[in-house]
Amino acid sequence: MRIAFLPLDDRPVKRGAFLHLAAIAGVEVATPPRALLGARRLPADVEALWAWIDAGGAEADLLIASAELLIYGGLVPSRIGDESLDRCLALAGKFAGLRRRAPDRRLWLSASNLRLPSAPDASEEPEYWAEYGPQIFAYSYHADRFAQTGDPDSRRRAADAQAAVPRKVLADMTARRARNLTVVLSLVDQAGRGDLDGLLIGQDDAAEFGLTLPTGPMSWRSGCWRGRSWPRPGRLPPSGWCTPTPRIATRFPGTKGRASTGRSLRTSRRPGAAAWRPERP
């Protein structure tokens, strides 16, 4: 088997570890030069990577790729970039073209639901996170907690946190989340149509409550997307592809449309299971 591999970014744990494992297994892997993958806040050359797929990945039996790399230029660029929704959706739509050009090549794709960290650290976030990160997190956490529990203390704390953050900052944060979620859901649709053979959606850093959760205002199952009503919380969408935070859902050939969903650490009560303690503001 020959694999074409486009990792999330240039970090050894994302690229080098996979290549070492493949070498041990005796699997041939083609991957873009590291210089094309960018570095932390520096985005990869997205157009060059798409061109590489048609060249270096043309003979592969299986293409394993990161949506963040091929749409935004990497994980950190997916959090800080200013690409328009139209551009991102156009790039996401190119996966269907890969299927048409190489119908016998399997395509496995990974994607990530945008994180919402609590630390005042902008090294991998928009610049305003250094000043307002804890307040943004507190607003996200307590707004969702109030919505889920009705706790008046969370209502007060959400209002206080919201008042401490400039409106334009909150607007930018919510717009980024809406853009990235829309892009991920477009991949869900492609998977449902059969343009992808496998889709894995992971949740980056998240807490017990917040905008990252499936019950939040910008969730996997809130409202409608492109005019299609999604099922109530607790059920997968019709295509069978979804990731309830902090779970991971995957579907690969042979599952006949069913999603294999990992157990949530938050709800695990197995004897001896490690306790999961979500961060709190």
DRENDO-1510 file (C-alpha; in Angstrom, 1 decimal, always signed):
<recs>
REC; n; res; u; v; w
REC; 1; MET; +0.0; +0.0; +0.0 .
REC; 2; ARG; +1.2; +3.5; -0.8 .
REC; 3; ILE; -0.1; +6.4; +1.4 .
REC; 4; ALA; -0.1; +10.1; +0.6 .
REC; 5; PHE; +0.0; +11.9; +4.0 .
REC; 6; LEU; -0.7; +15.6; +4.7 .
REC; 7; PRO; -0.4; +16.2; +8.4 .
REC; 8; LEU; -2.0; +18.8; +10.6 .
REC; 9; ASP; +1.2; +20.8; +10.8 .
REC; 10; ASP; +5.0; +20.4; +10.9 .
REC; 11; ARG; +5.3; +19.3; +14.5 .
REC; 12; PRO; +7.2; +15.9; +15.1 .
REC; 13; VAL; +4.2; +14.4; +16.9 .
REC; 14; LYS; +2.0; +15.2; +13.8 .
REC; 15; ARG; +4.4; +14.4; +11.0 .
REC; 16; GLY; +7.5; +12.6; +12.2 .
REC; 17; ALA; +5.7; +10.1; +14.5 .
REC; 18; PHE; +3.5; +9.0; +11.6 .
REC; 19; LEU; +6.4; +8.5; +9.3 .
REC; 20; HIS; +8.4; +6.5; +11.8 .
REC; 21; LEU; +5.4; +4.3; +12.5 .
REC; 22; ALA; +4.8; +3.7; +8.8 .
REC; 23; ALA; +8.5; +2.8; +8.3 .
REC; 24; ILE; +8.2; +0.2; +11.1 .
REC; 25; ALA; +5.1; -1.3; +9.4 .
REC; 26; GLY; +6.8; -1.3; +6.0 .
REC; 27; VAL; +4.3; +1.1; +4.5 .
REC; 28; GLU; +5.4; +3.4; +1.8 .
REC; 29; VAL; +4.4; +7.0; +2.5 .
REC; 30; ALA; +4.6; +10.1; +0.3 .
REC; 31; THR; +4.4; +13.4; +2.1 .
REC; 32; PRO; +5.1; +17.1; +1.2 .
REC; 33; PRO; +8.4; +18.6; +2.0 .
REC; 34; ARG; +8.4; +20.1; +5.5 .
REC; 35; ALA; +9.1; +23.5; +4.1 .
REC; 36; LEU; +5.6; +23.6; +2.6 .
REC; 37; LEU; +3.9; +23.0; +5.9 .
REC; 38; GLY; +4.4; +26.4; +7.5 .
REC; 39; ALA; +5.4; +26.9; +11.1 .
REC; 40; ARG; +3.1; +27.6; +14.0 .
REC; 41; ARG; +1.5; +31.0; +13.2 .
REC; 42; LEU; +3.0; +31.0; +9.7 .
REC; 43; PRO; +0.4; +29.3; +7.4 .
REC; 44; ALA; +1.4; +26.6; +5.0 .
REC; 45; ASP; +1.4; +27.3; +1.2 .
REC; 46; VAL; -2.1; +25.9; +0.7 .
REC; 47; GLU; -2.1; +26.2; -3.1 .
REC; 48; ALA; +1.3; +24.4; -3.3 .
REC; 49; LEU; -0.1; +21.6; -1.1 .
REC; 50; TRP; -3.1; +21.1; -3.3 .
REC; 51; ALA; -0.8; +21.0; -6.3 .
REC; 52; TRP; +1.4; +18.4; -4.5 .
REC; 53; ILE; -1.6; +16.1; -4.1 .
REC; 54; ASP; -2.1; +15.9; -7.8 .
REC; 55; ALA; +1.7; +15.2; -8.3 .
REC; 56; GLY; +3.2; +13.5; -5.2 .
REC; 57; GLY; -0.1; +11.9; -4.2 .
REC; 58; ALA; -1.3; +10.8; -7.6 .
REC; 59; GLU; -0.2; +7.2; -7.3 .
REC; 60; ALA; -1.4; +6.7; -3.7 .
REC; 61; ASP; -3.9; +4.0; -2.7 .
REC; 62; LEU; -4.9; +6.1; +0.3 .
REC; 63; LEU; -4.8; +9.8; +1.0 .
REC; 64; ILE; -4.8; +10.9; +4.7 .
REC; 65; ALA; -5.1; +14.6; +5.1 .
REC; 66; SER; -5.8; +17.3; +7.6 .
REC; 67; ALA; -8.6; +19.7; +6.7 .
REC; 68; GLU; -7.0; +22.5; +8.7 .
REC; 69; LEU; -3.8; +22.2; +6.7 .
REC; 70; LEU; -5.5; +22.2; +3.3 .
REC; 71; ILE; -8.1; +25.0; +4.1 .
REC; 72; TYR; -6.3; +27.3; +6.5 .
REC; 73; GLY; -2.7; +26.3; +6.3 .
REC; 74; GLY; -2.5; +24.5; +9.6 .
REC; 75; LEU; -4.0; +24.2; +13.1 .
REC; 76; VAL; -2.9; +27.6; +14.5 .
REC; 77; PRO; -3.7; +29.4; +11.3 .
REC; 78; SER; -7.2; +28.0; +11.5 .
REC; 79; ARG; -7.6; +29.9; +14.8 .
REC; 80; ILE; -6.0; +33.2; +13.8 .
REC; 81; GLY; -6.4; +33.6; +10.0 .
REC; 82; ASP; -8.8; +36.1; +8.3 .
REC; 83; GLU; -9.8; +33.9; +5.3 .
REC; 84; SER; -13.3; +34.5; +4.2 .
REC; 85; LEU; -16.0; +31.9; +4.6 .
REC; 86; ASP; -16.4; +31.7; +0.8 .
REC; 87; ARG; -12.7; +31.0; +0.3 .
REC; 88; CYS; -12.7; +28.3; +3.0 .
REC; 89; LEU; -15.8; +26.6; +1.6 .
REC; 90; ALA; -14.3; +26.7; -1.9 .
REC; 91; LEU; -11.2; +24.9; -0.6 .
REC; 92; ALA; -13.3; +22.4; +1.4 .
REC; 93; GLY; -15.2; +21.7; -1.8 .
REC; 94; LYS; -12.1; +20.6; -3.6 .
REC; 95; PHE; -12.1; +17.3; -1.8 .
REC; 96; ALA; -15.0; +16.2; -4.0 .
REC; 97; GLY; -12.7; +17.0; -7.0 .
REC; 98; LEU; -10.1; +14.6; -5.6 .
REC; 99; ARG; -12.6; +11.8; -5.6 .
REC; 100; ARG; -13.6; +12.5; -9.2 .
REC; 101; ARG; -10.0; +12.6; -10.4 .
REC; 102; ALA; -9.0; +9.5; -8.5 .
REC; 103; PRO; -12.1; +7.4; -7.8 .
REC; 104; ASP; -10.2; +4.4; -6.7 .
REC; 105; ARG; -8.0; +6.3; -4.2 .
REC; 106; ARG; -9.5; +6.2; -0.7 .
REC; 107; LEU; -9.7; +9.5; +1.2 .
REC; 108; TRP; -9.5; +9.8; +4.9 .
REC; 109; LEU; -9.9; +13.3; +6.4 .
REC; 110; SER; -9.4; +14.8; +9.9 .
REC; 111; ALA; -10.9; +18.1; +11.1 .
REC; 112; SER; -11.1; +19.9; +14.5 .
REC; 113; ASN; -13.8; +21.8; +16.3 .
REC; 114; LEU; -12.2; +25.2; +17.3 .
REC; 115; ARG; -11.0; +25.3; +20.9 .
REC; 116; LEU; -11.7; +28.0; +23.5 .
REC; 117; PRO; -8.8; +28.2; +26.0 .
REC; 118; SER; -8.9; +30.0; +29.3 .
REC; 119; ALA; -5.3; +31.2; +29.5 .
REC; 120; PRO; -4.3; +34.8; +28.7 .
REC; 121; ASP; -1.9; +33.5; +26.0 .
REC; 122; ALA; -2.0; +34.7; +22.4 .
REC; 123; SER; +0.9; +32.6; +21.1 .
REC; 124; GLU; -1.6; +30.3; +19.3 .
REC; 125; GLU; -4.7; +32.5; +19.4 .
REC; 126; PRO; -5.8; +35.9; +18.1 .
REC; 127; GLU; -3.8; +38.7; +19.6 .
REC; 128; TYR; -6.7; +39.8; +21.9 .
REC; 129; TRP; -6.5; +36.5; +23.7 .
REC; 130; ALA; -3.5; +37.8; +25.7 .
REC; 131; GLU; -5.7; +40.5; +27.3 .
REC; 132; TYR; -9.2; +39.0; +27.2 .
REC; 133; GLY; -8.7; +35.2; +27.1 .
REC; 134; PRO; -9.9; +34.5; +30.7 .
REC; 135; GLN; -12.9; +36.8; +30.3 .
REC; 136; ILE; -13.9; +35.2; +26.9 .
REC; 137; PHE; -13.6; +31.8; +28.5 .
REC; 138; ALA; -15.7; +32.9; +31.5 .
REC; 139; TYR; -18.4; +34.3; +29.2 .
REC; 140; SER; -18.5; +31.1; +27.1 .
REC; 141; TYR; -18.5; +28.8; +30.2 .
REC; 142; HIS; -21.1; +30.6; +32.3 .
REC; 143; ALA; -23.4; +31.6; +29.4 .
REC; 144; ASP; -23.7; +27.9; +28.5 .
REC; 145; ARG; -23.8; +26.8; +32.1 .
REC; 146; PHE; -26.8; +29.1; +32.7 .
REC; 147; ALA; -28.5; +27.9; +29.6 .
REC; 148; GLN; -28.1; +24.3; +30.8 .
REC; 149; THR; -28.7; +24.6; +34.5 .
REC; 150; GLY; -30.5; +27.9; +35.1 .
REC; 151; ASP; -28.0; +28.8; +37.8 .
REC; 152; PRO; -28.5; +32.6; +38.5 .
REC; 153; ASP; -24.8; +32.9; +39.6 .
REC; 154; SER; -23.7; +31.8; +36.2 .
REC; 155; ARG; -26.1; +34.3; +34.6 .
REC; 156; ARG; -24.4; +37.1; +36.6 .
REC; 157; ARG; -20.9; +35.9; +35.9 .
REC; 158; ALA; -21.6; +35.6; +32.2 .
REC; 159; ALA; -22.9; +39.1; +32.1 .
REC; 160; ASP; -19.9; +40.4; +34.0 .
REC; 161; ALA; -17.5; +38.6; +31.7 .
REC; 162; GLN; -19.4; +39.9; +28.6 .
REC; 163; ALA; -19.2; +43.4; +29.9 .
REC; 164; ALA; -15.4; +43.1; +30.4 .
REC; 165; VAL; -14.8; +42.2; +26.7 .
REC; 166; PRO; -15.1; +44.8; +23.9 .
REC; 167; ARG; -18.0; +44.0; +21.5 .
REC; 168; LYS; -15.7; +43.8; +18.5 .
REC; 169; VAL; -13.6; +41.2; +20.2 .
REC; 170; LEU; -16.6; +39.0; +21.0 .
REC; 171; ALA; -18.0; +39.5; +17.5 .
REC; 172; ASP; -14.7; +38.4; +16.0 .
REC; 173; MET; -14.5; +35.3; +18.3 .
REC; 174; THR; -18.1; +34.2; +17.5 .
REC; 175; ALA; -17.6; +34.9; +13.7 .
REC; 176; ARG; -14.5; +32.7; +13.7 .
REC; 177; ARG; -16.3; +29.9; +15.4 .
REC; 178; ALA; -19.3; +30.2; +13.0 .
REC; 179; ARG; -17.0; +30.2; +10.0 .
REC; 180; ASN; -15.0; +27.1; +11.1 .
REC; 181; LEU; -18.1; +25.2; +12.2 .
REC; 182; THR; -19.8; +25.9; +8.9 .
REC; 183; VAL; -16.7; +24.6; +7.1 .
REC; 184; VAL; -16.6; +21.4; +9.2 .
REC; 185; LEU; -20.3; +20.8; +8.6 .
REC; 186; SER; -19.7; +21.1; +4.9 .
REC; 187; LEU; -17.2; +18.3; +5.2 .
REC; 188; VAL; -19.9; +16.3; +7.1 .
REC; 189; ASP; -22.1; +16.8; +4.0 .
REC; 190; GLN; -19.4; +15.6; +1.7 .
REC; 191; ALA; -18.9; +12.5; +3.8 .
REC; 192; GLY; -22.6; +11.9; +3.7 .
REC; 193; ARG; -22.5; +12.1; -0.1 .
REC; 194; GLY; -19.6; +9.6; -0.3 .
REC; 195; ASP; -16.9; +12.0; -1.4 .
REC; 196; LEU; -14.9; +11.0; +1.7 .
REC; 197; ASP; -14.2; +7.4; +2.8 .
REC; 198; GLY; -13.5; +8.4; +6.4 .
REC; 199; LEU; -13.9; +11.5; +8.5 .
REC; 200; LEU; -12.7; +12.1; +12.0 .
REC; 201; ILE; -13.7; +15.3; +13.8 .
REC; 202; GLY; -11.8; +16.0; +17.1 .
REC; 203; GLN; -12.5; +18.5; +19.8 .
REC; 204; ASP; -9.6; +20.8; +20.7 .
REC; 205; ASP; -9.3; +22.1; +24.3 .
REC; 206; ALA; -12.7; +22.4; +25.9 .
REC; 207; ALA; -14.4; +22.6; +29.3 .
REC; 208; GLU; -17.5; +21.2; +30.9 .
REC; 209; PHE; -19.6; +24.0; +29.6 .
REC; 210; GLY; -19.1; +26.5; +26.7 .
REC; 211; LEU; -19.5; +27.3; +23.1 .
REC; 212; THR; -17.6; +24.2; +22.1 .
REC; 213; LEU; -20.3; +21.9; +23.4 .
REC; 214; PRO; -23.1; +20.3; +21.4 .
REC; 215; THR; -25.7; +22.2; +23.4 .
REC; 216; GLY; -24.2; +25.6; +22.9 .
REC; 217; PRO; -25.6; +28.4; +20.7 .
REC; 218; MET; -23.1; +27.6; +17.9 .
REC; 219; SER; -23.3; +23.8; +18.2 .
REC; 220; TRP; -23.4; +20.8; +16.0 .
REC; 221; ARG; -27.1; +20.4; +16.5 .
REC; 222; SER; -28.5; +23.9; +17.2 .
REC; 223; GLY; -31.0; +25.3; +14.7 .
REC; 224; CYS; -30.7; +24.6; +11.0 .
REC; 225; TRP; -27.7; +24.5; +8.7 .
REC; 226; ARG; -28.3; +25.2; +5.0 .
REC; 227; GLY; -32.0; +24.8; +5.7 .
REC; 228; ARG; -31.8; +21.3; +7.1 .
REC; 229; SER; -33.1; +20.7; +10.6 .
REC; 230; TRP; -30.7; +18.7; +12.7 .
REC; 231; PRO; -31.9; +16.1; +15.3 .
REC; 232; ARG; -32.3; +17.1; +19.0 .
REC; 233; PRO; -29.3; +16.7; +21.3 .
REC; 234; GLY; -28.3; +13.1; +21.8 .
REC; 235; ARG; -28.8; +12.0; +18.2 .
REC; 236; LEU; -26.5; +12.0; +15.2 .
REC; 237; PRO; -27.4; +13.9; +12.1 .
REC; 238; PRO; -29.0; +12.0; +9.2 .
REC; 239; SER; -25.6; +11.5; +7.4 .
REC; 240; GLY; -24.3; +9.7; +10.6 .
REC; 241; TRP; -21.2; +11.9; +11.0 .
REC; 242; CYS; -20.8; +14.0; +14.1 .
REC; 243; THR; -18.6; +14.7; +17.1 .
REC; 244; PRO; -20.4; +15.4; +20.3 .
REC; 245; THR; -17.8; +17.3; +22.4 .
REC; 246; PRO; -15.5; +15.9; +23.8 .
REC; 247; ARG; -16.1; +12.7; +21.9 .
REC; 248; ILE; -14.7; +11.6; +18.5 .
REC; 249; ALA; -16.9; +10.1; +15.8 .
REC; 250; THR; -15.5; +8.3; +12.8 .
REC; 251; ARG; -16.9; +6.3; +9.9 .
REC; 252; PHE; -14.9; +4.1; +7.6 .
REC; 253; PRO; -15.7; +1.7; +4.8 .
REC; 254; GLY; -17.8; -1.2; +6.0 .
REC; 255; THR; -19.7; +0.7; +8.8 .
REC; 256; LYS; -22.8; +1.0; +6.5 .
REC; 257; GLY; -23.5; +4.5; +7.5 .
REC; 258; ARG; -23.2; +4.1; +11.3 .
REC; 259; ALA; -20.9; +6.3; +13.3 .
REC; 260; SER; -18.5; +4.7; +15.8 .
REC; 261; THR; -18.5; +7.2; +18.7 .
REC; 262; GLY; -15.9; +7.2; +21.4 .
REC; 263; ARG; -17.0; +7.2; +25.0 .
REC; 264; SER; -17.0; +10.6; +26.7 .
REC; 265; LEU; -14.6; +10.9; +29.5 .
REC; 266; ARG; -17.0; +13.3; +31.2 .
REC; 267; THR; -19.7; +10.7; +31.5 .
REC; 268; SER; -17.5; +7.7; +32.1 .
REC; 269; ARG; -18.2; +5.9; +35.4 .
REC; 270; ARG; -16.3; +2.7; +34.9 .
REC; 271; PRO; -14.7; +1.3; +38.1 .
REC; 272; GLY; -11.1; +2.6; +38.3 .
REC; 273; ALA; -11.6; +5.0; +35.4 .
REC; 274; ALA; -9.5; +8.2; +35.7 .
REC; 275; ALA; -11.6; +11.1; +36.8 .
REC; 276; TRP; -11.8; +14.0; +34.3 .
REC; 277; ARG; -11.7; +17.4; +35.8 .
REC; 278; PRO; -12.8; +20.2; +33.4 .
REC; 279; GLU; -11.1; +23.5; +33.8 .
REC; 280; ARG; -13.2; +26.2; +35.3 .
REC; 281; PRO; -12.9; +30.0; +35.3 .
</recs>
